[in-house]
């Protein structure tokens, strides 16, 4: 509540990260590009799982024949028609029971497995092309199962979805083993060698992607285990592709270190594409790890600590927290460098936009607001280019992907501007763009995306919104500790009830200094309601939040009018007049109300409330101050003035809600006296 923009950043970043434009990772072998940045020593320390998967030569007397290994990895029983992969996953006839897409790939695999059996046992080079074909078929089958797992189908139960995950993992491991077999037995031709390294890295990349996504898809997943496994796979993929780049005399940024006239290898684009993908996905994982309570020490060992809700907005970042964020930024930045060196494809612009968006998020978490705004604006320009190319008939990305990324990137931009002095107008412009993107996402058909930012903001029907929010309530759960925040709501509700029951008053003085009227303190009541409304917003109860915040706005406006009349003075507990403007309290409440209207899809109302808040900040803040500077200082003292606002002093108690605090302690707080 003290920092509505930060609260929104954490909530929505968590929501969108797992689903951000992963279309480039659906198949296994030829994807996106990037460069490596920092060596992960954890890759050397946590390879037990990976060694078991890639070990295809475990005979103490020597390696078994390639054909025997292949039969262990993939085999087809002619008698009963079953296909077994990695001795774990068996498909039985009829294949169409697994779906038409899967059946198509299974028949191709069976055909190629039979072709392998006719090749000469003693000439492995004859097997190379056919094994590569099988790895491609298996990759396509894994992609089918991955989509089943991510999106399910009308007849898919959760158990079936879990099986799709397991099938994808088994197939990816089989692909890795086949590539390791090629690496062990194939002739050392440079092009074949790089193709093998690319294949191994791609398979590990998809496995890492699977385990990174599982906590967001399967609520029963153990987040610490899955994220640690994902980290290992990405580290392994990175180390493999680094070796490949080194063998090709290519540096970390994709530059050729050999002679200028050296022929560019046909597989170089493929190697760079996978390298870019690794950095983009690894960077996003590290960011997600941070948001989930992980830190990374200087030896690149992961540690897990779940902060309490009170720590999220207020704590200073430790060195290990900064390290994991810096590491994430480096990898994301590297991905943008490599993407600029790859042959343009439809995915490149969207991947670059994603990278810059995530870089901006890292900057925000490090409080590097100017850099956050700069990187997100670059990402936004790439999204705009994607829209333009889409309008010209080029296949770039789906409208869903473009709009979803537009929402998160415009959010990051306006939040960054809120932390910067003299950027209030920029924040207003970016917030309007954000609302237009949200409005576009809510429409049944997107229509012409190039016209998105030229439309008028409108409010959605309240009953339709109510039904929609009820339907999607479980999908938009807050990241806060709901029980703890609810306890805070109960405390402040009790304070409000006591205030309304017994009254907290100020005295109206007549012209001779005598008491003329005894009135309720509407400023104090308005402050209480503003806190309660902000807490309801954190609990994802926007209707209750709206009612409280609208009441708070009305009460504060009435109170300010009374103070402006000149007959009243607002003082602190010590009787000394407060030096801040009450209008800053009003701006704070309007700011929170604008986010509440946004949650209720009241786009025009959200825009108006935000504009009103920003206009007040513009007129009341001192030089060098920003809206979020004021909202975040709570009970601290700035270099220019004290922040002793009623709302801030009440909010200071919010983060102690888990302690044993008696209601009587709160009833002693009298923020305003006449």
C-alpha positions as CSV (number, residue, x, y, z in Angstrom):
1,X,0.0,0.0,0.0
2,X,2.9,2.4,0.7
3,X,4.2,1.8,-2.8
4,X,1.3,0.9,-5.2
5,X,3.4,1.0,-8.3
6,X,6.0,-1.4,-6.8
7,X,3.3,-3.7,-5.5
8,X,1.8,-3.8,-8.9
9,X,5.2,-4.5,-10.5
10,X,5.9,-7.5,-8.4
11,X,2.5,-8.9,-8.8
12,X,2.3,-8.6,-12.6
13,X,5.9,-9.5,-13.2
14,X,5.3,-12.8,-11.5
15,X,2.2,-13.3,-13.5
16,X,3.6,-12.7,-16.9
17,X,7.1,-14.1,-16.6
18,X,6.2,-17.8,-17.0
19,X,4.1,-17.1,-20.1
20,X,6.2,-14.5,-21.9
21,X,6.7,-15.4,-25.5
22,X,8.2,-18.8,-25.2
23,X,7.1,-19.8,-28.7
24,X,10.7,-19.8,-29.8
25,X,11.3,-22.8,-27.5
26,X,8.6,-25.1,-28.6
27,X,10.7,-27.3,-30.9
28,X,14.1,-28.6,-29.8
29,X,16.6,-28.1,-32.5
30,X,16.7,-24.8,-34.5
31,X,15.7,-21.8,-32.4
32,X,16.9,-18.4,-31.2
33,X,20.2,-16.9,-30.7
34,X,22.5,-15.4,-28.2
35,X,25.9,-15.1,-26.6
36,X,27.3,-16.4,-23.4
37,X,28.2,-14.2,-20.7
38,X,29.3,-15.6,-17.3
39,X,30.6,-19.0,-16.6
40,X,28.4,-20.9,-14.1
41,X,30.5,-22.8,-11.7
42,X,27.3,-24.5,-10.5
43,X,27.4,-26.4,-13.8
44,X,30.5,-28.2,-12.5
45,X,29.1,-28.9,-9.1
46,X,25.6,-30.2,-9.9
47,X,25.9,-32.5,-12.8
48,X,24.7,-35.8,-11.3
49,X,21.4,-35.8,-13.1
50,X,22.9,-34.7,-16.3
51,X,25.7,-37.2,-16.2
52,X,23.2,-40.0,-15.8
53,X,21.2,-38.8,-18.7
54,X,24.1,-38.4,-21.2
55,X,26.0,-41.5,-20.2
56,X,25.8,-43.8,-23.2
57,X,29.1,-45.6,-22.6
58,X,28.9,-47.3,-19.2
59,X,30.4,-50.6,-20.0
60,X,33.6,-51.1,-18.0
61,X,35.1,-53.3,-20.7
62,X,34.4,-50.7,-23.4
63,X,31.5,-49.0,-25.1
64,X,28.7,-51.2,-26.4
65,X,28.0,-51.1,-30.2
66,X,26.1,-48.1,-31.5
67,X,23.2,-50.3,-32.7
68,X,22.8,-51.8,-29.2
69,X,22.7,-48.3,-27.7
70,X,20.2,-47.1,-30.3
71,X,17.9,-50.0,-29.5
72,X,18.1,-49.0,-25.8
73,X,17.2,-45.4,-26.6
74,X,14.4,-46.2,-29.1
75,X,13.0,-49.4,-30.4
76,X,9.9,-50.7,-32.2
77,X,8.4,-54.1,-31.6
78,X,7.1,-55.4,-34.9
79,X,4.9,-58.1,-33.3
80,X,2.7,-55.8,-31.2
81,X,3.5,-52.5,-32.9
82,X,4.7,-50.7,-29.7
83,X,7.4,-48.0,-29.8
84,X,9.5,-47.6,-26.7
85,X,11.6,-44.5,-26.0
86,X,14.4,-44.5,-23.4
87,X,13.0,-47.7,-21.9
88,X,10.5,-45.5,-20.1
89,X,7.8,-44.4,-22.5
90,X,5.9,-46.9,-24.6
91,X,3.4,-46.0,-27.3
92,X,1.1,-48.7,-28.6
93,X,-1.1,-49.0,-31.6
94,X,-3.3,-47.4,-32.7
95,X,-1.2,-44.3,-32.6
96,X,-4.2,-42.0,-33.2
97,X,-5.2,-42.5,-29.6
98,X,-2.5,-40.0,-28.8
99,X,-3.9,-37.3,-31.1
100,X,-3.4,-36.7,-34.8
101,X,-0.2,-34.6,-34.4
102,X,1.5,-37.1,-32.2
103,X,0.4,-40.0,-34.4
104,X,1.9,-38.4,-37.5
105,X,5.3,-38.0,-35.7
106,X,5.1,-41.5,-34.2
107,X,4.7,-43.1,-37.7
108,X,7.7,-41.1,-39.0
109,X,9.8,-42.3,-36.1
110,X,8.8,-45.9,-36.6
111,X,9.7,-45.7,-40.3
112,X,13.1,-44.2,-39.6
113,X,13.9,-46.7,-36.8
114,X,13.3,-49.5,-39.3
115,X,15.6,-47.7,-41.8
116,X,18.4,-47.7,-39.2
117,X,18.2,-51.5,-38.9
118,X,19.1,-51.9,-42.5
119,X,22.3,-49.9,-42.3
120,X,25.7,-51.7,-42.0
121,X,26.7,-52.3,-38.4
122,X,30.4,-51.6,-39.0
123,X,30.0,-48.3,-40.8
124,X,28.6,-45.8,-38.3
125,X,28.9,-42.8,-40.7
126,X,26.0,-44.3,-42.6
127,X,23.9,-44.0,-39.4
128,X,24.6,-40.3,-38.9
129,X,22.1,-38.8,-41.2
130,X,19.3,-41.2,-40.2
131,X,20.0,-40.6,-36.5
132,X,19.8,-36.8,-37.1
133,X,16.4,-37.4,-38.8
134,X,15.2,-39.4,-35.8
135,X,16.3,-36.6,-33.4
136,X,14.3,-34.1,-35.5
137,X,11.2,-36.4,-35.4
138,X,11.6,-36.9,-31.6
139,X,11.9,-33.1,-31.2
140,X,8.7,-32.6,-33.0
141,X,7.0,-35.2,-30.9
142,X,8.3,-33.5,-27.7
143,X,6.9,-30.2,-29.0
144,X,3.5,-31.8,-29.4
145,X,3.5,-33.1,-25.9
146,X,4.8,-29.9,-24.5
147,X,1.9,-28.0,-26.0
148,X,-0.5,-30.6,-24.6
149,X,1.0,-30.0,-21.2
150,X,0.9,-26.2,-21.4
151,X,-2.5,-25.8,-22.8
152,X,-4.2,-29.2,-22.4
153,X,-7.4,-29.9,-24.4
154,X,-11.1,-30.3,-23.8
155,X,-10.7,-34.0,-22.9
156,X,-7.5,-33.6,-20.9
157,X,-7.6,-34.1,-17.1
158,X,-4.8,-32.9,-14.9
159,X,-3.5,-36.5,-14.8
160,X,-3.2,-36.6,-18.6
161,X,-1.5,-33.2,-18.5
162,X,1.1,-34.5,-16.0
163,X,1.7,-37.5,-18.4
164,X,2.4,-35.0,-21.2
165,X,5.1,-33.4,-19.1
166,X,6.7,-36.8,-18.3
167,X,6.6,-37.8,-22.0
168,X,8.3,-34.5,-23.0
169,X,11.1,-35.0,-20.5
170,X,11.7,-38.7,-21.5
171,X,11.8,-37.7,-25.2
172,X,14.2,-34.8,-24.6
173,X,16.5,-37.1,-22.7
174,X,16.4,-39.6,-25.5
175,X,17.4,-36.8,-27.9
176,X,20.3,-35.9,-25.7
177,X,21.5,-39.5,-25.6
178,X,21.3,-39.8,-29.4
179,X,23.4,-36.7,-29.9
180,X,25.9,-38.0,-27.3
181,X,26.1,-41.2,-29.4
182,X,26.8,-39.2,-32.5
183,X,29.4,-37.2,-30.6
184,X,31.1,-40.4,-29.5
185,X,31.2,-42.3,-32.8
186,X,30.8,-39.8,-35.7
187,X,33.8,-38.6,-37.7
188,X,35.1,-35.3,-36.5
189,X,33.8,-33.1,-39.3
190,X,33.4,-29.5,-38.1
191,X,29.9,-29.0,-39.4
192,X,28.7,-32.3,-37.9
193,X,30.4,-31.5,-34.6
194,X,28.7,-28.2,-34.3
195,X,25.3,-29.7,-35.3
196,X,25.7,-32.2,-32.4
197,X,26.7,-29.5,-29.9
198,X,23.7,-27.4,-31.0
199,X,21.4,-30.4,-30.6
200,X,22.6,-31.3,-27.1
201,X,22.3,-27.7,-26.0
202,X,18.8,-27.4,-27.5
203,X,17.6,-30.5,-25.8
204,X,19.0,-29.3,-22.4
205,X,17.4,-25.9,-23.1
206,X,14.0,-27.3,-23.5
207,X,14.4,-29.5,-20.4
208,X,15.3,-26.4,-18.4
209,X,12.4,-24.5,-19.9
210,X,10.0,-27.3,-18.9
211,X,11.1,-27.3,-15.3
212,X,11.1,-23.5,-15.1
213,X,7.5,-23.4,-16.3
214,X,6.1,-26.3,-14.3
215,X,5.5,-24.4,-11.0
216,X,3.3,-22.0,-13.0
217,X,1.4,-24.8,-14.7
218,X,1.2,-27.4,-11.9
219,X,0.3,-26.1,-8.4
220,X,1.6,-29.4,-6.9
221,X,5.2,-28.9,-8.2
222,X,7.9,-28.3,-5.7
223,X,9.2,-24.9,-6.7
224,X,12.7,-25.2,-5.2
225,X,13.4,-28.5,-6.8
226,X,12.1,-27.6,-10.2
227,X,13.9,-24.2,-10.3
228,X,17.1,-25.8,-9.2
229,X,16.8,-28.5,-11.9
230,X,16.0,-25.8,-14.5
231,X,19.1,-23.9,-13.4
232,X,21.3,-27.0,-13.9
233,X,20.0,-27.7,-17.4
234,X,20.5,-24.1,-18.5
235,X,24.0,-24.1,-17.0
236,X,24.7,-27.4,-18.9
237,X,23.3,-26.0,-22.1
238,X,25.4,-22.9,-21.8
239,X,28.7,-24.7,-21.1
240,X,28.0,-27.0,-24.1
241,X,27.3,-24.2,-26.5
242,X,30.4,-22.2,-25.2
243,X,32.6,-25.1,-26.2
244,X,31.0,-25.1,-29.6
245,X,31.6,-21.4,-30.1
246,X,35.2,-21.8,-28.9
247,X,35.9,-24.6,-31.4
248,X,34.6,-22.3,-34.2
249,X,36.9,-19.4,-33.0
250,X,33.9,-17.3,-32.1
251,X,33.9,-14.9,-29.1
252,X,31.1,-14.4,-26.6
253,X,29.4,-11.8,-28.7
254,X,29.3,-13.9,-31.9
255,X,32.3,-12.3,-33.5
256,X,34.6,-14.4,-35.7
257,X,38.2,-14.5,-34.3
258,X,39.8,-16.0,-37.3
259,X,40.7,-14.5,-40.7
260,X,38.2,-12.3,-42.3
261,X,38.1,-14.4,-45.4
262,X,37.3,-17.5,-43.4
263,X,34.1,-19.1,-44.8
264,X,31.1,-18.7,-42.5
265,X,30.0,-22.1,-41.4
266,X,26.5,-23.1,-42.5
267,X,25.6,-24.0,-38.9
268,X,26.8,-20.8,-37.4
269,X,23.4,-19.1,-37.4
270,X,22.0,-22.2,-35.7
271,X,24.6,-22.2,-33.0
272,X,24.1,-18.5,-32.4
273,X,20.4,-18.9,-32.3
274,X,20.5,-21.6,-29.6
275,X,23.1,-19.5,-27.8
276,X,20.8,-16.5,-27.8
277,X,17.9,-18.7,-26.6
278,X,20.0,-20.0,-23.7
279,X,20.9,-16.4,-22.5
280,X,17.3,-15.2,-22.9
281,X,15.8,-18.1,-21.0
282,X,18.6,-18.3,-18.4
283,X,18.3,-14.6,-17.7
284,X,14.5,-14.9,-17.3
285,X,15.0,-17.9,-15.0
286,X,17.4,-15.9,-12.8
287,X,14.9,-13.1,-12.5
288,X,12.2,-15.5,-11.7
289,X,14.4,-17.2,-9.1
290,X,15.0,-13.8,-7.4
291,X,11.2,-13.1,-7.3
292,X,10.7,-16.5,-5.8
293,X,13.1,-15.9,-2.9
294,X,16.4,-17.3,-4.4
295,X,19.7,-15.7,-4.1
296,X,23.1,-16.5,-5.8
297,X,26.4,-16.2,-4.0
298,X,29.6,-15.1,-5.6
299,X,30.5,-18.8,-6.3
300,X,27.2,-19.1,-8.2
301,X,25.5,-21.4,-5.6
302,X,21.8,-21.0,-5.3
303,X,20.2,-20.3,-1.9
304,X,16.5,-20.1,-1.1
305,X,14.8,-17.7,1.3
306,X,11.2,-16.7,1.3
307,X,10.9,-13.1,2.5
308,X,8.0,-12.1,4.6
309,X,5.4,-9.7,3.1
310,X,6.9,-6.9,5.2
311,X,10.4,-7.4,3.6
312,X,9.2,-7.2,-0.1
313,X,8.7,-3.4,-0.4
314,X,11.1,-2.2,2.4
315,X,14.2,-4.3,2.6
316,X,17.6,-3.2,1.3
317,X,19.0,-5.7,-1.3
318,X,21.8,-7.9,0.0
319,X,24.9,-8.7,-2.1
320,X,23.6,-12.1,-3.1
321,X,20.3,-10.6,-4.3
322,X,22.2,-8.0,-6.3
323,X,24.4,-10.7,-7.7
324,X,21.6,-12.8,-9.1
325,X,19.9,-9.7,-10.6
326,X,23.2,-8.5,-12.2
327,X,23.7,-12.0,-13.6
328,X,20.2,-12.0,-15.0
329,X,20.8,-8.6,-16.6
330,X,24.1,-9.7,-18.2
331,X,22.6,-12.7,-19.8
332,X,19.6,-10.8,-21.1
333,X,21.8,-8.1,-22.5
334,X,24.0,-10.7,-24.2
335,X,20.9,-12.1,-25.8
336,X,20.2,-8.7,-27.4
337,X,23.7,-8.5,-28.7
338,X,23.6,-11.9,-30.4
339,X,20.1,-11.4,-31.8
340,X,21.4,-8.4,-33.8
341,X,23.9,-10.8,-35.5
342,X,21.4,-13.4,-36.6
343,X,19.6,-13.6,-39.9
344,X,16.2,-11.9,-39.3
345,X,13.3,-14.2,-38.6
346,X,9.8,-13.6,-37.3
347,X,10.8,-14.5,-33.7
348,X,13.8,-12.2,-33.4
349,X,12.0,-8.9,-32.8
350,X,9.7,-10.4,-30.2
351,X,12.6,-12.1,-28.5
352,X,14.6,-8.8,-28.4
353,X,11.5,-7.0,-27.1
354,X,11.2,-9.7,-24.4
355,X,14.8,-9.3,-23.4
356,X,14.6,-5.5,-23.1
357,X,11.4,-5.8,-21.1
358,X,13.1,-8.2,-18.6
359,X,16.2,-6.0,-18.5
360,X,13.9,-3.1,-17.5
361,X,12.4,-5.2,-14.8
362,X,15.8,-6.0,-13.4
363,X,16.7,-2.3,-13.5
364,X,13.5,-1.5,-11.6
365,X,14.3,-4.1,-8.9
366,X,17.7,-2.5,-8.5
367,X,16.1,0.9,-8.4
368,X,17.8,2.0,-11.6
369,X,14.8,3.8,-12.8
370,X,16.3,5.8,-15.7
371,X,17.8,2.6,-17.2
372,X,14.5,0.8,-16.6
373,X,12.7,3.4,-18.6
374,X,15.3,3.4,-21.3
375,X,15.5,-0.4,-21.8
376,X,11.7,-0.8,-21.8
377,X,11.3,2.0,-24.3
378,X,13.7,0.1,-26.6
379,X,11.6,-3.0,-26.2
380,X,8.4,-1.0,-26.9
381,X,9.9,0.3,-30.2
382,X,10.6,-3.3,-31.2
383,X,7.1,-4.3,-30.4
384,X,5.9,-1.4,-32.6
385,X,8.1,-2.7,-35.4
386,X,6.6,-6.1,-34.9
387,X,3.1,-4.6,-35.3
388,X,4.2,-2.8,-38.5
389,X,5.7,-5.9,-40.0
390,X,2.6,-7.9,-39.1
391,X,0.5,-5.3,-40.9
392,X,2.7,-5.7,-44.0
393,X,1.9,-9.4,-44.1
394,X,5.0,-10.8,-42.4
395,X,4.5,-13.5,-39.9
396,X,6.1,-12.1,-36.7
397,X,4.1,-13.2,-33.7
398,X,0.5,-13.8,-32.6
399,X,-1.6,-10.8,-31.6
400,X,-1.9,-12.4,-28.1
401,X,1.9,-12.4,-27.7
402,X,2.2,-8.8,-28.9
403,X,-0.5,-7.4,-26.7
404,X,0.6,-9.4,-23.6
405,X,4.1,-8.1,-24.0
406,X,2.8,-4.6,-24.7
407,X,0.9,-4.7,-21.4
408,X,3.9,-5.6,-19.3
409,X,6.3,-3.3,-21.0
410,X,4.2,-0.2,-20.8
411,X,3.6,-1.0,-17.1
412,X,7.3,-1.1,-16.5
413,X,7.7,2.2,-18.3
414,X,5.1,4.2,-16.4
415,X,6.3,2.7,-13.1
416,X,9.9,3.7,-13.9
417,X,8.8,7.3,-14.7
418,X,6.9,7.5,-11.4
419,X,10.3,7.1,-9.6
420,X,12.0,9.8,-11.7
421,X,11.8,13.6,-10.9
422,X,10.3,15.8,-13.6
423,X,8.8,12.8,-15.6
424,X,5.2,13.1,-14.5
425,X,4.0,13.8,-18.0
426,X,5.9,10.8,-19.3
427,X,4.3,8.7,-16.6
428,X,0.9,9.9,-17.7
429,X,1.6,9.2,-21.3
430,X,2.9,5.7,-20.6
431,X,0.0,4.9,-18.3
432,X,-2.5,5.8,-21.0
433,X,-0.7,3.5,-23.4
434,X,-0.8,0.7,-20.7
435,X,-4.6,1.2,-20.4
436,X,-5.1,1.1,-24.1
437,X,-3.1,-2.2,-24.3
438,X,-5.2,-3.6,-21.5
439,X,-8.4,-2.5,-23.2
440,X,-7.2,-4.1,-26.4
441,X,-6.6,-7.4,-24.6
442,X,-10.1,-7.3,-23.2
443,X,-11.7,-6.9,-26.6
444,X,-13.1,-10.0,-28.4
445,X,-11.0,-9.3,-31.5
446,X,-7.9,-7.2,-31.6
447,X,-8.6,-5.7,-35.0
448,X,-5.8,-3.5,-36.3
449,X,-3.1,-3.4,-33.7
450,X,-1.4,-0.4,-35.3
451,X,-4.5,1.6,-34.3
452,X,-4.3,0.4,-30.7
453,X,-2.9,3.6,-29.2
454,X,-5.2,5.9,-31.2
455,X,-8.4,4.6,-29.6
456,X,-10.5,6.2,-26.9
457,X,-10.6,4.8,-23.4
458,X,-14.0,3.4,-22.3
459,X,-15.3,1.7,-19.2
460,X,-16.5,-2.0,-19.4
461,X,-19.9,-3.0,-18.2
462,X,-19.7,-3.6,-14.4
463,X,-21.8,-6.8,-14.4
464,X,-19.7,-8.3,-17.2
465,X,-16.5,-7.4,-15.4
466,X,-17.9,-8.9,-12.1
467,X,-18.6,-12.2,-13.9
468,X,-15.2,-12.2,-15.6
469,X,-13.3,-11.5,-12.4
470,X,-15.2,-14.2,-10.5
471,X,-14.4,-16.7,-13.3
472,X,-10.7,-15.8,-13.3
473,X,-10.2,-15.2,-9.5
474,X,-8.0,-18.2,-9.0
475,X,-5.8,-17.2,-11.9
476,X,-5.0,-13.8,-10.4
477,X,-4.1,-14.6,-6.9
478,X,-2.0,-12.0,-5.1
479,X,1.6,-12.8,-4.2
480,X,1.2,-11.3,-0.7
481,X,0.6,-13.4,2.4
482,X,-3.2,-13.3,2.3
483,X,-3.6,-14.3,6.0
484,X,-1.2,-11.6,7.1
485,X,-2.8,-8.9,5.0
486,X,-6.3,-10.0,6.1
487,X,-5.2,-9.7,9.7
488,X,-4.1,-6.1,8.9
489,X,-7.5,-5.4,7.4
490,X,-9.2,-6.6,10.5
491,X,-7.0,-4.4,12.7
492,X,-7.7,-1.3,10.6
493,X,-11.4,-2.1,10.3
494,X,-11.6,-2.3,14.1
495,X,-9.8,1.1,14.3
496,X,-12.4,2.5,11.8
497,X,-15.3,1.1,13.7
498,X,-14.0,2.5,17.0
499,X,-13.5,5.9,15.3
500,X,-17.0,5.9,14.0
501,X,-18.5,4.6,17.2
502,X,-16.8,6.8,19.7
503,X,-15.6,9.6,17.4
504,X,-12.3,11.2,16.9
505,X,-13.0,14.9,16.8
506,X,-11.5,18.3,16.0
507,X,-12.8,21.5,17.4
508,X,-14.1,24.4,15.3
509,X,-13.1,27.7,16.8
510,X,-15.3,30.8,16.7
511,X,-14.1,34.3,16.1
512,X,-13.4,34.8,19.8
513,X,-11.4,31.6,20.2
514,X,-14.3,29.7,21.8
515,X,-15.5,26.3,20.8
516,X,-18.3,26.6,18.2
517,X,-18.7,23.1,16.9
518,X,-17.3,19.6,17.6
519,X,-17.0,17.6,14.4
520,X,-15.7,14.2,13.5
521,X,-12.2,14.1,12.1
522,X,-12.8,13.2,8.4
523,X,-9.2,13.4,7.5
524,X,-8.3,10.7,10.0
525,X,-11.2,8.6,8.8
526,X,-10.2,9.1,5.2
527,X,-6.7,8.0,5.9
528,X,-8.0,4.8,7.6
529,X,-10.2,4.0,4.7
530,X,-7.3,4.6,2.2
531,X,-5.2,2.0,4.0
532,X,-8.1,-0.5,4.1
533,X,-8.8,0.0,0.4
534,X,-5.1,-0.5,-0.5
535,X,-5.1,-3.7,1.5
536,X,-8.2,-5.0,-0.2
537,X,-6.5,-4.3,-3.5
538,X,-3.5,-6.5,-2.4
539,X,-6.0,-9.2,-1.5
540,X,-7.4,-9.1,-5.1
541,X,-10.8,-7.8,-3.9
542,X,-11.1,-4.7,-6.1
543,X,-14.8,-4.1,-5.5
544,X,-14.2,-3.6,-1.7
545,X,-11.1,-1.6,-2.5
546,X,-13.0,0.7,-4.8
547,X,-15.7,1.4,-2.2
548,X,-13.1,2.2,0.5
549,X,-10.9,4.3,-1.7
550,X,-13.8,6.3,-3.2
551,X,-15.0,7.1,0.3
552,X,-11.4,8.0,1.2
553,X,-11.1,10.4,-1.7
554,X,-14.4,12.1,-0.8
555,X,-13.4,12.5,2.9
556,X,-10.0,13.8,2.1
557,X,-11.4,16.3,-0.3
558,X,-13.9,17.6,2.2
559,X,-11.2,17.7,4.9
560,X,-8.9,19.7,2.7
561,X,-11.6,22.2,1.9
562,X,-12.1,22.7,5.7
563,X,-8.4,23.3,6.2
564,X,-8.2,25.6,3.2
565,X,-11.0,27.7,4.7
566,X,-8.4,29.0,7.1
567,X,-10.2,28.2,10.3
568,X,-8.4,24.9,11.0
569,X,-4.9,23.7,11.4
570,X,-3.6,20.2,11.2
571,X,-0.9,19.3,13.8
572,X,1.0,16.3,14.9
573,X,0.8,14.6,18.2
574,X,3.1,17.2,19.7
575,X,0.8,20.0,18.6
576,X,3.3,21.4,16.1
577,X,1.7,22.2,12.7
578,X,2.5,19.7,9.9
579,X,4.6,21.1,7.1
580,X,3.4,18.8,4.3
581,X,0.5,19.4,1.9
582,X,-2.6,17.3,2.7
583,X,-3.1,17.1,-1.1
584,X,-0.3,14.7,-1.3
585,X,-2.4,12.3,0.8
586,X,-5.2,12.8,-1.7
587,X,-2.8,12.1,-4.6
588,X,-1.7,8.9,-2.9
589,X,-5.3,7.6,-2.6
590,X,-6.2,8.6,-6.1
591,X,-3.1,6.8,-7.3
592,X,-4.2,3.6,-5.6
593,X,-7.8,4.1,-6.9
594,X,-6.5,4.3,-10.5
595,X,-5.1,0.8,-10.1
596,X,-8.3,-0.4,-8.6
597,X,-10.3,0.9,-11.5
598,X,-7.8,-0.8,-13.8
599,X,-8.4,-4.1,-12.1
600,X,-12.1,-3.5,-12.6
601,X,-11.6,-2.7,-16.4
602,X,-12.8,0.8,-15.9
603,X,-10.3,2.2,-18.3
604,X,-11.5,5.8,-18.5
605,X,-12.0,6.1,-14.7
606,X,-8.5,4.7,-14.1
607,X,-7.0,7.2,-16.5
608,X,-8.9,10.1,-14.9
609,X,-7.9,9.1,-11.3
610,X,-4.2,8.7,-12.4
611,X,-4.2,12.0,-14.1
612,X,-5.7,13.7,-11.0
613,X,-3.1,12.1,-8.8
614,X,-0.2,13.1,-11.2
615,X,-1.5,16.7,-11.4
616,X,-1.5,17.0,-7.6
617,X,2.1,15.6,-7.5
618,X,3.1,18.0,-10.2
619,X,1.9,21.0,-8.2
620,X,2.8,19.8,-4.7
621,X,6.2,18.0,-4.9
622,X,9.4,19.9,-4.4
623,X,12.1,20.1,-6.9
624,X,13.9,16.7,-7.3
625,X,11.1,14.7,-5.8
626,X,9.1,12.1,-7.6
627,X,5.7,10.6,-6.8
628,X,7.2,7.3,-5.6
629,X,9.7,9.1,-3.5
630,X,6.8,10.6,-1.5
631,X,4.8,7.4,-1.4
632,X,7.8,5.3,-0.1
633,X,9.3,7.4,2.6
634,X,6.8,6.4,5.3
635,X,8.1,7.7,8.6
636,X,11.6,8.6,7.5
637,X,12.8,12.2,7.1
638,X,13.9,13.5,3.7
639,X,16.5,16.2,3.1
640,X,13.8,18.7,2.3
641,X,10.9,18.1,4.7
642,X,9.4,15.6,7.1
643,X,6.9,13.0,5.9
644,X,4.5,12.9,8.8
645,X,1.3,12.5,6.9
646,X,-1.6,10.6,8.5
647,X,-1.6,7.9,5.9
648,X,2.1,7.3,6.2
649,X,2.0,7.1,10.0
650,X,-0.9,4.6,9.8
651,X,0.9,2.5,7.1
652,X,4.0,2.3,9.3
653,X,2.0,-0.2,11.4
654,X,1.0,-2.4,8.5
655,X,4.3,-4.3,8.4
656,X,4.1,-5.2,12.1
657,X,0.7,-6.9,11.7
658,X,2.2,-10.4,12.4
659,X,3.5,-9.2,15.8
660,X,1.3,-9.4,18.9
661,X,-0.2,-5.9,18.8
662,X,-3.2,-5.1,20.9
663,X,-5.9,-3.0,19.3
664,X,-5.4,-0.5,22.2
665,X,-1.9,0.2,20.9
666,X,-3.5,1.5,17.7
667,X,-6.3,3.4,19.4
668,X,-3.6,5.6,21.1
669,X,-2.6,7.0,17.7
670,X,-4.1,10.4,17.2
671,X,-2.7,11.8,14.0
672,X,-4.7,15.0,13.9
673,X,-5.5,17.5,16.6
674,X,-7.2,20.8,16.3
